[in-house]
């Protein structure tokens, strides 16, 4: 029986299609708001949603009396 050692390296190949969607270049000096304000607003809305979600879950779980 022949002992063959075959290299089984897998090469990851990615194809990027920039022909379909051209990346938009944005000049930071022409922005109406600060460039990080949209990120700050996103995190505030996300934190408010999570807080509201846990408040609702807390109210639902405490709404019924547990029998002993």
C-alpha positions in Angstrom: 0.0 0.0 0.0 1.4 3.3 -1.0 1.6 6.0 1.7 0.7 9.3 -0.1 0.7 12.6 1.8 -1.6 15.0 0.1 -1.7 18.6 1.1 -5.3 19.4 2.0 -5.0 23.1 2.5 -8.2 24.9 1.7 -7.9 28.4 0.3 -10.6 30.9 1.1 -11.5 33.0 -1.9 -13.8 36.0 -1.8 -15.2 37.9 -4.7 -16.3 41.4 -4.2 -18.7 42.9 -6.7 -18.2 46.6 -6.6 -19.5 47.0 -10.1 -23.1 46.6 -8.9 -23.0 48.9 -5.9 -20.5 51.8 -6.1 -19.3 52.9 -2.6 -20.4 56.4 -1.8 -17.7 58.8 -0.7 -18.8 61.2 2.0 -17.1 64.4 2.9 -17.1 64.7 6.7 -17.0 68.5 6.6 -20.3 68.7 4.8 -22.2 66.6 7.3 -25.1 68.3 9.1 -24.5 66.5 12.4 -21.4 65.2 14.1 -20.3 61.9 12.5 -20.7 59.9 15.7 -24.1 61.3 16.6 -25.9 58.7 14.6 -24.0 55.9 16.5 -24.8 57.5 19.8 -28.5 57.8 18.9 -28.5 54.2 17.8 -27.1 52.9 21.1 -29.5 55.1 23.2 -32.5 53.7 21.3 -31.2 50.2 21.7 -30.6 50.6 25.4 -34.1 52.1 25.8 -35.7 49.2 23.9 -33.8 46.7 26.0 -34.8 48.5 29.2 -38.4 48.7 28.1 -38.3 45.0 27.2 -37.0 43.9 30.6 -39.6 46.2 32.3 -42.4 44.5 30.5 -41.0 41.1 31.2 -40.6 42.0 34.9 -44.2 43.2 35.1 -45.5 40.1 33.3 -43.6 37.8 35.6 -44.8 39.6 38.8 -48.4 39.9 37.8 -49.6 36.6 39.1 -49.4 35.4 42.7 -47.4 32.3 43.3 -49.1 29.5 45.4 -47.2 28.1 48.3 
